[in-house]
C-alpha cells in the first residue's frame, strides 16, 4: 500500500522542477541553473534561482525557497494537502485512499458547505426583493453600500420569522440535523428547531477557498436588548479562530501590495473594498489568533492594524500586535483621526483613509507618540504611566540596535539616563505566557518568517560546504556557540569533525535526517548559484568576508547587551568586584568590535 511519504517521493521523481515552475513563471537559462523574476516580491532584476540537479529554488531577494511543493503552496496560496493533490494529478500519481470514515466526513462537509451557500443566497434574495427587508435596505443605503457591493458580498436579510429558512431548505431535501450542524438552525430546550438568524442583516463568512462557512448577523434596532451581532457557532466547516473575514476577496491584492490592512468589523472591511482598498481583512470583532496570522503570513510579512479608536480597539491592537511580532511580521498602526473607525473615516472622505494607511507609522513609533500625547513627561507619576506602556513593548525587541535606538529616544524624552531605562528593561523578563496554549505551543516550532540571522547562518553553512578556504576561515574567526538555529548548529558540528576531507555534496548525502539534507542542500545551492553568476571570483570572496564580519559583529553586539544587563544587576547589588570584571569584559568586546 502506498504511503503519503512514498507518494511525495514518487511525485518528485516524476516531475522536474523546471517544468513545474515554468507553468507559473518565465525561467531563463543561467549556466547549469535557471533564473527568474521572483513572483513573491517586487523586483527589477531576476533573483530567483532554480537548480535542476538539486530540484530546489531560492530567491536571493526575499529569501524564500524550497522544493516544488513549497513553490506551489506559496504561489497558489494553499496548504500542503491541496498542493499535494495538484502535483499528484500532474504527475499521474494515485494518492492513498481515505478510510471510509474520512470519506463520509468529507462528503458531509460538502453538505454543510451547500447549506450555507444556499442560506446566503436565500437571505440575499430576501434583502433585494422582499418588502419585509425595506428597513434593512434603507439601513445599508444610509451606510453607503451600493447595490453592486451588496451583490458581490452576498449581504442579506433574515426575516423576523423562525422557520422560513428551515422550510426553504427542507424543500431541497436537507434534514433538520444537517441545518443544525451547518450552524443556520438552533435547537430549543424542548428539542424544537428554529432559524438561528431572524430580523437581522446577514454577512456571509467565506473560507480561504471562497466557500460560505458561516454568518455574522447584525440587528437593525440598536436600542434592542438583544446582542448587536451574533455569529455562527463552531461547526465542522467553520472555525472562527482560523477564518479571516474578507481574505478570500483580499488575497490577490495582499500579495500584489505585499501588505494586509487589518480592521475590526465586517462593515469596515466591506466599506474599504467598496472604496478601492482591496487588501483589507477583518478580525470580526475578536482577538486575532495564531492561525489567522499564520494564514496571512503566506501572503505578506507586513501588517497595518486599523482598529477602532475606543479603548476596546486599542486593547485589540495590542493583543494582535504581540502575537504578530512573535511571528516575525513588520507591524504598522494606522492612525484613525476624526472618526471612530475606518468605515466612518471613508464615508467622510476616502482620501483621509488612504493617507492614513500610507503614512502608518511603525508600531513602536505610534505608541511612543500616543504615550507622550496622553501623559506629561515632566510629572513623575505620569512618567511612570509612560514607562508602564512602553517598557513592555521594548522588551519584545530582539535586535540590539533597535533596543539601543528606542532606549536612547525614551531616555531623552523622559529626561533620564539611558542607564535608568536599561535598569527598567532588566527588572523583569518578558512574559512568555500571554498567548493561548495552542499559540504558545506553536511558537516553539520552526518560525514561519525567518529572521536575518537565520539567512546569515544558512549562507555561511553554504560557504563552508562549498570551499575549503571559507571553511577554515569560519573555524578560525567564528565562535559557533553563537549559532541560533539548532539545526544549522548541529550540521556545523558534524562538519567540523572531519573538516580536512569534506566534499560538500557527499557530506550532504551522508546526513541521516532528510530535513538536514534539505537544509544543507539549500545552503550549498544559495552559494553555488551566486558564484555561477559572477565574472570575478574575488567578488565572491569579498561577499563571504562581509557576511562573516556581519555574523561576528552581530554576535559581539548580542554579548555586549548581555554584559550591559549584568552590569545593571551588579550595580543594584553593589557588587563592585563583579562590576569591575564586567566593565573589563565590555571594554574587550568593544575593542573587538572596532577591529572588524
FENTA-V554010 format. One record per backbone hydrogen bond with DSSP energy under -0.5 kcal/mol. NH is the residue of the N-H (numbers start at 1). CO is the residue of the C=O. If there is no record, write none. Layout:
NH/CO ; NH/CO
This chain:
7/3 ; 8/4 ; 9/5 ; 10/6 ; 11/7 ; 12/8 ; 13/9 ; 14/10 ; 15/11 ; 20/16 ; 21/17 ; 22/18 ; 23/19 ; 23/20 ; 24/21 ; 25/21 ; 27/25 ; 28/35 ; 30/33 ; 33/30 ; 34/50 ; 35/28 ; 36/48 ; 41/38 ; 47/36 ; 48/36 ; 49/47 ; 49/58 ; 50/34 ; 51/56 ; 52/50 ; 55/51 ; 56/51 ; 57/66 ; 58/49 ; 59/64 ; 60/47 ; 60/58 ; 63/59 ; 66/57 ; 71/67 ; 72/68 ; 73/69 ; 74/70 ; 75/71 ; 76/72 ; 77/73 ; 78/73 ; 83/79 ; 84/80 ; 85/81 ; 86/82 ; 87/83 ; 88/84 ; 89/85 ; 90/86 ; 91/87 ; 92/88 ; 93/88 ; 95/93 ; 103/99 ; 104/100 ; 105/101 ; 106/102 ; 107/103 ; 108/104 ; 109/105 ; 110/106 ; 111/107 ; 112/108 ; 113/109 ; 114/110 ; 115/111 ; 116/112 ; 117/113 ; 118/114 ; 119/115 ; 120/116 ; 121/117 ; 122/118 ; 123/119 ; 124/120 ; 125/121 ; 126/122 ; 127/123 ; 128/124 ; 129/125 ; 130/126 ; 133/130 ; 134/131 ; 137/133 ; 138/134 ; 139/135 ; 140/136 ; 141/137 ; 142/138 ; 143/139 ; 144/141 ; 145/140 ; 150/146 ; 151/147 ; 152/148 ; 153/149 ; 154/151 ; 155/150 ; 156/202 ; 157/123 ; 158/200 ; 159/157 ; 161/159 ; 167/163 ; 168/164 ; 169/165 ; 170/166 ; 171/167 ; 172/169 ; 173/170 ; 174/169 ; 179/175 ; 180/176 ; 181/177 ; 182/178 ; 183/179 ; 183/180 ; 184/179 ; 185/179 ; 186/194 ; 188/192 ; 191/188 ; 194/186 ; 195/162 ; 196/184 ; 197/184 ; 198/196 ; 199/158 ; 200/158 ; 201/218 ; 202/156 ; 203/216 ; 204/202 ; 205/214 ; 206/204 ; 207/211 ; 210/207 ; 213/205 ; 214/205 ; 216/203 ; 217/230 ; 218/201 ; 219/228 ; 220/199 ; 222/220 ; 224/221 ; 230/217 ; 232/215 ; 235/238 ; 239/237 ; 240/238 ; 242/239 ; 243/239 ; 245/243 ; 245/282 ; 247/244 ; 250/246 ; 251/247 ; 254/250 ; 255/251 ; 256/252 ; 257/253 ; 258/254 ; 259/254 ; 260/302 ; 261/279 ; 262/260 ; 262/304 ; 263/261 ; 263/281 ; 269/265 ; 270/266 ; 271/267 ; 272/268 ; 273/269 ; 274/270 ; 275/271 ; 276/273 ; 277/272 ; 278/276 ; 280/277 ; 281/261 ; 282/245 ; 283/263 ; 284/264 ; 285/264 ; 286/283 ; 292/241 ; 293/289 ; 294/290 ; 295/291 ; 296/292 ; 297/293 ; 298/294 ; 298/295 ; 299/296 ; 300/296 ; 303/330 ; 304/260 ; 305/332 ; 306/262 ; 309/340 ; 314/310 ; 315/311 ; 316/312 ; 317/313 ; 318/314 ; 319/315 ; 320/316 ; 321/317 ; 322/318 ; 323/319 ; 324/320 ; 325/321 ; 326/322 ; 327/323 ; 328/325 ; 329/324 ; 330/301 ; 331/329 ; 332/303 ; 333/361 ; 334/305 ; 334/332 ; 336/334 ; 337/335 ; 345/341 ; 346/342 ; 347/343 ; 348/344 ; 349/345 ; 352/349 ; 353/349 ; 354/350 ; 355/351 ; 356/352 ; 357/353 ; 358/354 ; 359/355 ; 360/357 ; 361/333 ; 363/331 ; 366/362 ; 367/363 ; 368/364 ; 369/365 ; 370/366 ; 371/367 ; 372/368 ; 373/369 ; 374/370 ; 375/371 ; 377/375 ; 379/376 ; 383/379 ; 384/380 ; 385/381 ; 386/382 ; 387/383 ; 388/384 ; 389/385 ; 390/386 ; 391/387 ; 394/390 ; 395/391 ; 396/393 ; 397/394 ; 400/398 ; 403/399 ; 404/400 ; 405/401 ; 406/402 ; 407/403 ; 408/404 ; 409/405 ; 410/406 ; 411/407 ; 412/408 ; 413/409 ; 414/410 ; 415/411 ; 416/411 ; 421/417 ; 422/418 ; 423/419 ; 424/420 ; 425/421 ; 426/422 ; 427/423 ; 428/424 ; 432/430 ; 440/436 ; 441/437 ; 442/438 ; 443/439 ; 444/440 ; 444/441 ; 445/442 ; 450/448 ; 454/451 ; 455/451 ; 456/452 ; 457/453 ; 458/454 ; 459/455 ; 460/456 ; 461/457 ; 462/458 ; 463/459 ; 464/460 ; 465/461 ; 466/462 ; 467/463 ; 471/467 ; 472/468 ; 473/469 ; 474/470 ; 475/471 ; 476/472 ; 477/473 ; 478/474 ; 480/478 ; 482/479 ; 483/480 ; 486/484 ; 489/485 ; 490/486 ; 491/487 ; 492/488 ; 493/489 ; 494/490 ; 495/491 ; 496/492 ; 497/493 ; 498/495 ; 499/496 ; 501/498 ; 502/499 ; 504/465 ; 504/502 ; 507/503 ; 508/504 ; 509/505 ; 510/506 ; 511/508 ; 517/513 ; 518/514 ; 519/515 ; 520/516 ; 521/517 ; 522/518 ; 523/519 ; 524/520 ; 525/521 ; 526/522 ; 527/523 ; 528/524 ; 529/525 ; 530/526 ; 531/527 ; 532/528 ; 533/529 ; 533/530 ; 534/531 ; 537/535 ; 539/536 ; 540/536 ; 541/537 ; 542/538 ; 543/539 ; 544/540 ; 545/541 ; 546/542 ; 547/543 ; 548/544 ; 549/545 ; 550/546 ; 551/547 ; 552/548 ; 553/549 ; 554/550 ; 555/551 ; 556/552 ; 557/553 ; 558/554 ; 559/555 ; 560/556 ; 561/557 ; 562/558 ; 563/559 ; 564/560 ; 565/561 ; 566/562 ; 567/563 ; 568/564 ; 569/565 ; 570/566 ; 571/567 ; 572/568 ; 573/569 ; 574/570 ; 574/571 ; 575/570 ; 576/574 ; 579/575 ; 580/576 ; 581/577 ; 582/578 ; 583/579 ; 584/580 ; 585/581 ; 586/582 ; 587/583 ; 588/584 ; 589/585 ; 590/586 ; 591/587 ; 592/588 ; 593/589 ; 594/590 ; 595/591 ; 596/593
